[in-house]
Amino acid sequence: MDTLWPWLAVVGLGALHGLNPASGWMLAAAWGLRAHDPMQALRALWPIAAGHTASIALVGIAVVLGLALDRVVLQAAAATLFAIAVLVHLWGRTPLAARAPAGHAGLALWSFFASTAHGAGLMLVPALLPLCMQDAPAGLAGASPLLLALAAIAVHTAAMLAVTGLMATGVCRGLDAAVRRYRRVLGC
């Protein structure tokens, strides 16, 4: 059972991130509602996954390499990158064009910045340490620490995406049903 706890923590933190509206289900649901298609909400999960995975992979690799992490420095770097991305995106655009919906690249960047800012990777450090230590009981025999860290990141992201997808499609279907019912009541 000692070997299972770190993996359960990784899955649990992924599911918790999936429940958090700041982790992307609201944006995915908005994409689905805008297109009147819950499948569009599921398609939005790919850029969300890419940004989230990039953010936590940076932390995971730093843990494996034994680098010291300072949350304030990571958040300041994410904020700086975000400000640069916004300025580049808005450069030369009219105010109306600046309000256009973000594409997949914009959603991936947002996911990366949001994940870095709220410390998604840093939350995984207590679970990654026992997995990545060579002689720890949670480590798989013969597996490299980097491979274990990448496996933990994949498991965490899969759990987050499963819950995010359920939330996004649930909101899409629930709001769509509410709108149809409202129209039926009003006779529209």
N, C-alpha and C positions, 0 to 999 in steps of 0.2 A: 504493500500500500504506500510505502514511502516513495516509491518511484512514480506513483501516479499523481501525487499532490501537485508537483510543479506544473504538470500538463493540465490538470483541472483548473489551476489558477490561470494559466494562459488562455484556456477556453472561456472561463468565467469572465475574465477581463475583456475578452473579445465580445462576448455577448453583452456585457455592460456598455461597452462603447457603441454597440449597435443600437441599444435603447436610447442613447443620448441623442437628442435632436441635433446637436452641434456636430455629430459625426456623419451627418449627411442624409439621413432618411427624409428630412423635410425637403431638401433640394431635389432628391430623387423623386419624391412624391409630387413636387411642383412640376417636374419635367413630365411625369405621367399625366397629371391633370391638364397641363397645357396642351398635350397632344391627344387628350381624351383616350389614352391607351396605357393601361397598367404595365404593359411590357416595356414601354419607354422608361418607366421608373426602374425596371430591372436593368435596362441598358445603361443607365446612369451609374450603376454600381461599379462598372469597370474603371472609369476615371477616379472614382472615390477610392477604390482598392489600390490603384496605382499610387496615388498621393499618400495614403495611409501607410502602405507598405514601404515606400521610400523613407518616410519619416521614422518609422520604428526600426527599419533596417540600419539606419545611421546609428541609432542607439545600440542596437544589437551587436553590430560590428565593433563599436567602441568598447562594449563590455567584453567581448571576446579578446580584443587586443589589449585590454586592461587600461584603457584611457580613462582619465578622470572626466566626469561630466558635471557641468555647472548649469543648472536649469535656467538661471537668469541669462547666461550667455547664449544658450540655445534659443530662448524666447526672443532675445534681442536680435539674434541673427535671423530668425524667422520673420520678425516684424520688419526688419530692414529689407529682406528679400521680397516680402509682400508689398512694401511701399514701392520698391523698384518695379515690380511686376505691374502694379496698378498704374504707375506713371507711364510705363512703356505701352500698356494697353490703351490708355487714354490719350496718348500723344497724337495730336492731329485729328481727333475725333470730335464731332459735334456733340452737344449734350444729349440729343436724342439717340444718337448711335451708341453713346456710352451706356445707355440704359438697356441696350439689347441683351437678351439672355446669353449667359456664358456658354461657350462650347465645351467640348470634352477636355481640351487642354486647360481651360479656365477652371473647370470643376476639379481636375487633378491638382492644379496648383493650390486651389482653395483647400482641398483635402490635406495636402502636404503641410500647408501653413497652419491650419486648424489643429492637426494632429501634433505638430511640433509645439505649438503654443500651449496646448493643454496637457502636454507631457505624456502622450500615449506610449512612447517608447520607454520613458523613465518609469512608468508604472509596471513595465514588464521586467525591470532589472531584478527584483527579488525572486521572480520565477526563473529568469534566465541564469542566474548565478549557480543554483544547484544543477541545472541541466548542462551547463558548459564546463563545470569543474571536472577534471579528468578522473578523479577517484570518488566522485560523488555517487551515491546509490542511484540517483535519478538518471545518470548518464548511461547511454546505451553502450554496450561493450564494443570497443573498436571505432566508435563514431568520433569524428573530430568535433571540437567545440564549435567551430564555425558552422558545420553542417547541422549540429543540434540547434544553434541559434537561428539558422535559417528555417529549420523545421518548425521551431516554436513560433516564428514570425508568420509562417504560412498557416499554421493552425489557428493562431490568434486572428489573423485577417479573415480566414474562412468563417470563424464563429461570428465575427463582427458583420461580415457581409450577409450571412444567413439571417441574422436578426434585423439588420438594416433593410434587407429586401422584404422581409415579412412586414415590417412597419410601413415601408413606403407603399407596397401594394395594398396593404390593409387600409391605409389612409385614402389611396386613390379609389378603391372600390367603395369604401364607406361614404366618401364625399360624393362620388358619382351616384350612388343609390339615394343619398339624401337630396341631391339636386333633382333626380327623376321624380322622387316622391313629392317634392315641393312643386314641381311643374304640374304634376298630376292633380294636386290639391287646388292649384290656381287655375287649372284648365288650360295651360299653355301648350 
